[in-house]
Structure formats: structure tokens, C-alpha cells
């Protein structure tokens, strides 16, 4: 029996399952904290901050450990088991302090599994296009996961989503273990690329934190922008975000193919230009058709940041775990930075439209920074 076809689907299947784990948990976590653990609004914010802080630290520590061992599958398996432990711990307690301890001890480290998958891809010699296509699978999980979580909660209650999470964690464990049985070509010491200088690494960290912050800011205020600024029904905000998420998948696939012909710097620049156009046009959007149509630009912008950004980090920072961990943390820090962007942008005469205009300025600044210090790497 020929197993080559099934082996070809192992990595995409693992990517889908890793993405689905936290596409199920993260949207449902606030509901769990309120309904099951009776947390107040301030407590929810504090718990989420602590949980994200543990994820930030784990995203640095676990990949560094994996880089030293040159073993990414072992820590990935540990992360899958930790997800199962998290689901079990949250299902067996009604104590908020115990839940917080479980989120810190199990949930933060478990979330690193997805970035370790991309480190494993780099370690095994995957081309940038393969990495981007795998990232598209994770995006698909985030399209399907939140609606699935809300359906389960609506039908069976908040705790029921933990059973689904546990089932996905079991499947993730077996799929990740199966990847470990595949023959792969690990990086040879003589073939290690020269690391980028500290200045270039600092540049990429600042640029991508800014780009991630703009995306986080506009997602956070989309509902308020649609209802307050555009005077449309709240359902249009959900439709807009859903369309944007769905369009990310073909955009990532297209970016993955183009990465074979164009440099990463060129593709990121094209994404920044799309982002500038999107943010500027959104500030003056006047109706549902324009609101939805502009998501094409948004999808291309995010595909460049999410897909090519990850491969660029892996090109400039040779240790695969460190590269993936740092990239993931630009998203986390960007989410923190989005708060001041929202405050400053919405305080202008444009209201929530001012947030989009400020994001356009930040994206233009990021593009100008790349022009001054180009991040030239080999294309896939």
C-alpha cells in the first residue's frame, strides 16, 4: 500500500488541528471565565492579561529549548499534551484561582505548539512557499473555529467546548507523533545561513510589531466603526470580519506561489501598499458594498504580514524556533500597542475613522523603514 499520499497530508492536518485548538479556546475563554468561574469584567481582563503574558514568555523559552536540542517535534508533543491537561483542569474545577493557574501552567506553553510546527518545517528544509501554504491552513482553522465554538456553547453550554478542545488535542497528539515518523532532512551545520545583524533584526521586530498592531486595532474597533461611524447594523461588522478571514486563505495561497518568483521584501512592500490603501479608504467608506469590497485589500495586507513575514523571520534568524517565537510575539506585542493606537486615533475629529488613518500612517512608516534598510533575502 502506498502511504505517500497520506504522509503528504500530515503537516496540513497538524496545522489545521493546531490552529483549531486555539481558534476554539480563545474566543470562548471569556465566556468560560464568566459563566463557569463567575469572573467579573475586571477579572476577565486581568486573567486574559496573565494568560497572554505566560504565552509570551513560553514563546521565547520553549523555542529556545527546541533550538538547543534541534528537536521541535518533542516539544510540540508536549504542547499537545498540555492542551489536553488544560481542558481537563478547566473541566474539573469551578475555582477561578485554579483556572488561572491552569491557564498559566498549561495554556501559555500549549499555545507555542503552532509556532513550533513552523520551526519544524524550516528545520526539515521546507521552502518558503510551503510555509506560507501551511499558514493558510491555520487561517482556515480560524475561520471555522470561532463559529464552531459558539454553536457548541449555544447548544450545550460553555463547558462543552472543553470536550471538543480535548478531542482536538488528542487528534493533534497523534498527528504530531505521526510527523515524527516521517523521514526528513534536517539542517546540516555547514549549510546554516549567516545570521542577520542586530540592527536588521531590530528593524524587522519594530516593523512587524507596528504592522501587527494596525491589524489588531482595526479588528478591535470594527464593530464600533460600523455601527457608530457608518451607521450600519452590528451584523455588518460580523460579515466584514468573516469575509476578511475567508479572503485571507486564497490570498495566502497566492502569496505562497508568488514567493517562488519574487523576493520577500517585494511581497511585503506590496502588502504594505495594500494596507495603506485599505486603511485610507476605510476611513471614508460610506456603505456596505465599499465596506465588503475593501476587504480584498485587507486580505492581501494580512497575507503578506502573516505569510511572508514568518518566512522572512526564518530567513534572517537561523534558529527556527527563535525565529518563529519572535514572529509570534510581534503579534502579541502588537495587540498591546493597538490600545494606544485606538485611543489616539479615535480622539481626533474623524472618530473611529481616525484609527484607520493612523494605521495608514504607521503602515507607510513601516514601508519607508523597509525602503531605508531593505531586508533582502533569498526567495523560495
Secondary structure in CASP SS format (residue, H / E / C, confidence):
PFRMAT SS
TARGET T0000
AUTHOR 0000-0000-0000
METHOD secondary structure of the structure
MODEL  1
X C 1.00
X C 1.00
X C 1.00
X H 1.00
X H 1.00
X H 1.00
X H 1.00
X H 1.00
X C 1.00
X H 1.00
X H 1.00
X H 1.00
X H 1.00
X H 1.00
X H 1.00
X H 1.00
X H 1.00
X H 1.00
X H 1.00
X H 1.00
X H 1.00
X H 1.00
X H 1.00
X H 1.00
X H 1.00
X H 1.00
X H 1.00
X H 1.00
X H 1.00
X H 1.00
X H 1.00
X H 1.00
X H 1.00
X H 1.00
X H 1.00
X C 1.00
X C 1.00
X C 1.00
X C 1.00
X C 1.00
X H 1.00
X H 1.00
X H 1.00
X H 1.00
X H 1.00
X H 1.00
X H 1.00
X H 1.00
X H 1.00
X H 1.00
X H 1.00
X H 1.00
X H 1.00
X H 1.00
X H 1.00
X H 1.00
X H 1.00
X H 1.00
X H 1.00
X H 1.00
X H 1.00
X H 1.00
X H 1.00
X H 1.00
X H 1.00
X H 1.00
X H 1.00
X H 1.00
X H 1.00
X C 1.00
X C 1.00
X C 1.00
X H 1.00
X H 1.00
X H 1.00
X H 1.00
X H 1.00
X H 1.00
X H 1.00
X H 1.00
X H 1.00
X H 1.00
X H 1.00
X H 1.00
X H 1.00
X H 1.00
X H 1.00
X H 1.00
X H 1.00
X H 1.00
X H 1.00
X H 1.00
X C 1.00
X C 1.00
X C 1.00
X H 1.00
X H 1.00
X H 1.00
X H 1.00
X H 1.00
X H 1.00
X H 1.00
X H 1.00
X H 1.00
X H 1.00
X H 1.00
X H 1.00
X H 1.00
X H 1.00
X H 1.00
X C 1.00
X C 1.00
X H 1.00
X H 1.00
X H 1.00
X H 1.00
X H 1.00
X H 1.00
X H 1.00
X H 1.00
X H 1.00
X H 1.00
X H 1.00
X C 1.00
X C 1.00
X C 1.00
X C 1.00
X H 1.00
X H 1.00
X H 1.00
X H 1.00
X H 1.00
X H 1.00
X H 1.00
X H 1.00
X H 1.00
X H 1.00
X H 1.00
X H 1.00
X H 1.00
X H 1.00
X H 1.00
X H 1.00
X H 1.00
X H 1.00
X H 1.00
X H 1.00
X H 1.00
X H 1.00
X H 1.00
X H 1.00
X H 1.00
X H 1.00
X H 1.00
X H 1.00
X H 1.00
X C 1.00
X C 1.00
X C 1.00
X H 1.00
X H 1.00
X H 1.00
X H 1.00
X H 1.00
X H 1.00
X H 1.00
X H 1.00
X H 1.00
X H 1.00
X H 1.00
X H 1.00
X H 1.00
X H 1.00
X H 1.00
X H 1.00
X H 1.00
X H 1.00
X H 1.00
X H 1.00
X H 1.00
X C 1.00
X C 1.00
X C 1.00
X C 1.00
X C 1.00
X C 1.00
X C 1.00
X C 1.00
X H 1.00
X H 1.00
X H 1.00
X C 1.00
X C 1.00
X C 1.00
X C 1.00
X C 1.00
X C 1.00
X H 1.00
X H 1.00
X H 1.00
X H 1.00
X H 1.00
X H 1.00
X H 1.00
X H 1.00
X H 1.00
X H 1.00
X H 1.00
X H 1.00
X H 1.00
X H 1.00
X H 1.00
X H 1.00
X H 1.00
X H 1.00
X H 1.00
X H 1.00
X H 1.00
X H 1.00
X H 1.00
X H 1.00
X H 1.00
X H 1.00
X H 1.00
X H 1.00
X H 1.00
X H 1.00
X H 1.00
X H 1.00
X C 1.00
X C 1.00
X C 1.00
X C 1.00
X C 1.00
X H 1.00
X H 1.00
X H 1.00
X H 1.00
X H 1.00
X H 1.00
X H 1.00
X H 1.00
X H 1.00
X H 1.00
X H 1.00
X H 1.00
X H 1.00
X H 1.00
X H 1.00
X H 1.00
X H 1.00
X H 1.00
X H 1.00
X H 1.00
X H 1.00
X H 1.00
X H 1.00
X H 1.00
X C 1.00
X C 1.00
X C 1.00
X C 1.00
X C 1.00
X H 1.00
X H 1.00
X H 1.00
X H 1.00
X H 1.00
X H 1.00
X H 1.00
X H 1.00
X H 1.00
X H 1.00
X H 1.00
X H 1.00
X H 1.00
X H 1.00
X H 1.00
X H 1.00
X H 1.00
X H 1.00
X H 1.00
X C 1.00
X C 1.00
X C 1.00
X C 1.00
X C 1.00
X H 1.00
X H 1.00
X H 1.00
X H 1.00
X H 1.00
X H 1.00
X C 1.00
X H 1.00
X H 1.00
X H 1.00
X H 1.00
X H 1.00
X H 1.00
X H 1.00
X H 1.00
X H 1.00
X H 1.00
X H 1.00
X H 1.00
X H 1.00
X H 1.00
X H 1.00
X H 1.00
X H 1.00
X H 1.00
X H 1.00
X H 1.00
X H 1.00
X H 1.00
X C 1.00
X C 1.00
X C 1.00
X H 1.00
X H 1.00
X H 1.00
X H 1.00
X H 1.00
X H 1.00
X H 1.00
X H 1.00
X H 1.00
X H 1.00
X H 1.00
X H 1.00
X H 1.00
X H 1.00
X H 1.00
X H 1.00
X H 1.00
X H 1.00
X H 1.00
X H 1.00
X H 1.00
X H 1.00
X H 1.00
X H 1.00
X H 1.00
X H 1.00
X H 1.00
X C 1.00
X C 1.00
X C 1.00
X C 1.00
X C 1.00
X C 1.00
X H 1.00
X H 1.00
X H 1.00
X H 1.00
X H 1.00
X H 1.00
X H 1.00
X H 1.00
X H 1.00
X H 1.00
X H 1.00
X H 1.00
X H 1.00
X H 1.00
X H 1.00
X H 1.00
X H 1.00
X H 1.00
X H 1.00
X H 1.00
X C 1.00
X C 1.00
X C 1.00
X C 1.00
X C 1.00
X C 1.00
X C 1.00
X C 1.00
END
